[in-house]
Amino acid sequence: MIAYCGDIFRQKAIDYGTAWRILRLPSLTDQIYIKANRIRSIQEKGEAMVAEGIVPEFVGIVNYAVMALIQLEIGVANTPEEAALAPEKVREYYDRYIRSAKELMMNKNHDYDEAWRQMRISSITDIILMKIYRVKSIEDHQGNTLVSEGLDANYYDMINYAMFCLIRLLLEKEECQ
């Protein structure tokens, strides 16, 4: 799933460049919200009116969260010229953040004994939405927290929860074949 999400990210970088670099963090958070909200809507209604299912939405959550982590590190671009990143630099950032997310996931999997494998995908979707609301609150407080994790920790969690769902959906698809 990491390779799949990374391929989509790199292909879109070829199609669109790094235009996303002009997005401020709240805009990226809202993009993640749109994806998670659509997933929840499809889960509740039991059908999608647009041909795409929920897999591309979980991929979008992963990739927008990586974009947010990149923006946290290097800042928002204000012009198309500032927004442009070389493809190898984009790949370097993407791979570093995905590697960090995977390391975090492996550590948490050890401590939580892979509880996500027993969770409902709808519950994980709700947790992603909760993380989004937390991020929005932190953003509204200009990034200041009293005792809570910061923005980066929440974006990492969104990546990992979306990956859990992608893995589960892939496994379910394989079991049906």
Buried (B, 14 or more C-beta within 10 A) or exposed (E): BBEEBBEBBBEBBEEEBBBBBBBEBBBBBBBBBBBBBBBBEBBEEEEBEEEEEBBEBBBBBBBBBBBBBBBBEEEBBEEEEBBBBEEEEBBEBBEBBBEBBBEBBEEBBEEEEEEBEEBEBEEBBBBBBBBBEBBBEBBEEEEEEEEEEEBBBBBBBBBBBBBBBBBBBEEEEEEEE
